[in-house]
C-alpha cells in the first residue's frame, strides 16, 4: 500500500474515532431523554424509549425553563454585542495606533486574561450591591458582559491587515470610526464570528456569577435552572437528560449557523 494512501487512511481513522468519542455522549443523552428512568441502563443505547416526549413535558411543567432560556439568551446576546463593539474599538487602537501608554495598557489586557472570575467575584458583588443591582437584569448582565479575550483576538486580526486600506480610506476623508466599521470589520468578518461564538458560549455556560447576584427565580439563567432541577429530581434521569438536551440546543444552533465563518476565522492568518 502506498505511503500516501496509508497516511490518508490513518488520518481518516483518527478523525472517525474522534467523531465517535465526541458524539457518542450526545447521542446517549438524546436517547436517554426519550426513555423512562428504568429503561436508560437496561435497554440498548439507541433503542426507542416508552417515555417519548413525556420527559420534556414533565420537566417543563415543574420549572419555567422557557423563561430561563430567555434570560440566558438575553444575557449572552448583550455580552456578544458589548464584547464585539468594545473589543473591536480597543483592538483597533492597539493594532494601528502608537501612543505613550499603549504598551502598558496592552500588558494590563494580557494580565487580565489570567485573572479568573472566581478571584474577583466578591469585590465585584460588593460593587454591584452598592449600585442596587442585585436581583436585577443590570446586575446579571452588565458586570460580566465584556470578554477581554475579544480585545486580544481583534488586535491580532487587525495587525495582519495592511495599513494601505486604512490610508486609502483616510485619503477619501473617512474618520477612524467609519474606517473601523465600514472598511476593517467587513474584512475580518470571520474574526467577528469567532469572538461572537466564543463569547456567547462563555456566557451561556456561566454559572457562578448568576448564582451569586440573583436569588429571584424569575432571573435565573438556564444553567441555574438546570442545576436546581437536577438537585430536586436527580433520580429522574430521563427528565434530567431532557432538560440537558434543551440546554444544549441554542448553542448548537448558534454554532451551526455560523460554523463556516468560525472555521475560516480560526484558521485564517492573512487577508484574502
Number of C-alpha atoms within 10 A of each C-alpha: 5 6 8 9 10 11 11 11 12 12 11 12 12 11 12 12 10 11 11 11 11 11 11 12 11 14 14 15 21 19 22 30 28 24 26 19 20 11 19 20 11 8 13 12 17 11 13 14 20 11 17 16 14 17 24 20 12 12 20 15 10 9 15 15 21 13 17 22 20 15 20 28 19 16 23 24 18 19 25 26 16 19 24 23 17 16 24 26 18 18 23 23 17 22 18 14 9 10 8 7 9 14 12 10 12 16 12 11 15 15 10 12 13 8 10 9 12 9 9 10 15 13 10 16 18 13 15 18 14 10 11 12 18 21 19 15 15 15 21 25 22 15 15 17 20 22 22 18 18 27 27 21 17 25 21 17 26 24 15 13 18 12 11 9 12 19 13 12 17 14 9 9 11 16 12 16 12 13 18 19 14 13 16 19 18 12 17 21 15 23 26 25 23 23 26 25 19 17 26 26 18 15 23 25 17 19 16 13 20 22 14 14 24 19 13 10 14 13 21 27 28 28 21 20 21 20 16 14 19 18 11 10 14 13 11 16 21 30 29 25 24 25 24 20 18 18 21 13 11 16 16 12 11 14 20 12 11 15 17 12 18 22 14 15 19 12 9 13 12 12 10 6
